[in-house]
Amino acid sequence: MSQRTVTRRYAAALYEEANANGVLEAVDEDVRMLLESLDSNRPLVRVFESPVIPQDKKDSIVRELLSDRVEDLTVRFLRLLIRKDRETMTEAILDQYQTLRDEQRGIVDAEVTVARPLADETRTALVGVLEKKTGKEIRLHLHEDADLIGGLVVRIGDRVFDASVRSQLGALHDRLREATLSENALDDGA
């Protein structure tokens, strides 16, 4: 079974159990917090990924760190991953859970690269345009890249919209080169 299939199944199981127990919002918050913790604390990731640390030690760490901080279902789920020898997939499963919940809520991530920081009103307008275009709520992630010169590049899922000055200059360069090649071909043929 592929890793992607496994992560989807575990994420769906967590969702179904949280929904059945009426703790969906709490588990959503737990997943968000755990992903942030794993992202900012690489030693914690190494605990989950280390084949040297025994499962009972990992189980103990999860119980000690999280039992009084997160929903009981979340702790039981993480302990299940450890028992099933799937703890190395924890981050991927939590990511997949969040993706599943975002799809259900109609939320999409938009990775937007700009040359310079955007003013608040420009950011708000951009979110409005993207929401209108996609028909979904946008979660905006801004990145800066001075090499763009100006404009922006938007990536939503597999779709990319490149309205950067760098891209437009590249396209102009290509058109000029093609025009020059065409003129040279005509001159050679005459």
N, C-alpha and C positions, 0 to 999 in steps of 0.2 A: 504494500500500500504506500502511495507517495506521501511525502511529508505534508504537502498541501492538503490532501484528502484528510489526513489525520488531524491537522490543525483545524480544518473546517468542522469535522465531527465533534471534536472536543469543545470548540467554541459554541457550536449549536447546542450541545448538551448542557453547557453552563447556562446559556440563555434560557433553554426550556425549563431547567430546574429553578432558576431565579424567577422566571415568570410564574411557574406553578406555585412557588412559595410566597409570591407577592413581595419579593425583595429586589425587583429588577433595578430600580433606581439606585439602591444601595450598592448592588453589585457593579452597576455602571461606574459609580464613583470609585469603588475599590479597584476596578480594572484601570481606570484613569490614573489613580494614585500609584498603583504597582508599576505601570508602564513608565511613569515619570521617575520612580525610584530606580527601576532597572536601567533607565537611560542615564541617570546621573550617578549611579553607584556601580561601577564595573566590578568591584570585588563581590558584590551581591550576585551579579550575573555568573561570576566564576564559581560561586558556591553551587548554583544550579547546574552548571555545565561540567563540573569536575567529576571525573569518574573515580577519583581517589577518595573523595568524601563519601562515607557510607550513607545509605538511604536513611537509616535511623537517625543519623546526625542531621541530615537535611530536614527530615521531618521535625526534629526537635527545634531546629532554627526557625522554621516556618511557624510552629506553634508559639515559640517564645516571642518572636518579632511581631506577629500579626494577630494573635488570638483576641486581644482586647482593643484592636484598632480597626478591624474590618468585620464585615458580615461573616457569621459562622459558616455559611455556605461557601464563601470564598476560601476560607481556610481549609475546609473539607476538600474543595476542588484541588487546591494546590497539593494537599497531602495525597490525593488520588493520583495526580500526575507523578509524584515521587514513587508511589507504590507500583504504578504501571511502567516505571522506568521511562517516563516521558518528560521529566523535569528539564531536560535540555531544550525542549520545545516551548517552554513556558512563555517566553516573550512573543514568539510567533503565534501561539494560541491566543494570548491576550490581544495582540494586534488584530487577529482575525475576528475575535469577539467584537472589538470596537468597530471594525469594518462592517460586520453584520448589523450592529445596532445603528450605525450611521445610515446604512441602506434603508433600514426600517423607518428611520426618522426623516429620510430624504435629505441627508446632509452629505455634501461632497467636499473634499479638500481641494483647494486651489493653490498650487505652488506658483507664486508670482515673483519674477525676478525683475528688478528695476535698477536703473543706474544710480539714483539718489533716493533718499527717504521720501516717502509720500506724506503730504499734509493730511490731516485727519479727514477733511472734507473730500479730498481726492480718494482716499482709501474707502470712505463710505460710498462714494459714487461708483467706484470700481466694483465693490461688493454688490451693489444694486444692479449694475449692468450684467455681471456674471450670474446673479440669481435669476434675472429675467431671461437670459439666454439659455440657462440649463433647466430652469423650472424647479431648482432645488435650493436649499439653504447652503450658503457657502461658508466654509471655515477657511479663512485666508491665512496663508503662510508667506510672509514677505522675505525676500532675500535681496541683497544688494550686490551688484556687479558693475563696477565703473566701466568695464570694457564694452558694455552695451551702448555707451555714449548717451543714449536717451531712449525713450519709449519703454516697452516692457515685453516680457515673455510670460505667457500664462500656460500652465500645464494642469489639466484636470483629467485625471485618469490617464488614458492613452492619447488624449487629444492635446495638441500643442498649438497655440496661437502666438506667432512671433511677430510683434509689431515694434521690434527694436530698430534703432537707427543703424546699428551694426548690420543687421539682416538686410535692411533696405539698401544700404550702401553696397553690400555683397551682391544683391540682385542687380543693382544698377551696373556694377562692374561686369557681371556676366553678360548683361544685354549689350554693353559697349563692346566687349570682346567679340561677341557673336556678330555684331554689326561690322566690326573691323574685319573679321574673317570673311564675311559675306562680300564686303567691298573688294578685298584682296582676291577672292575667287573670281569675281566679275572682271577685275583688271587683268588677271592671268588668262582669262578666257577670251578677252578681246583681241 
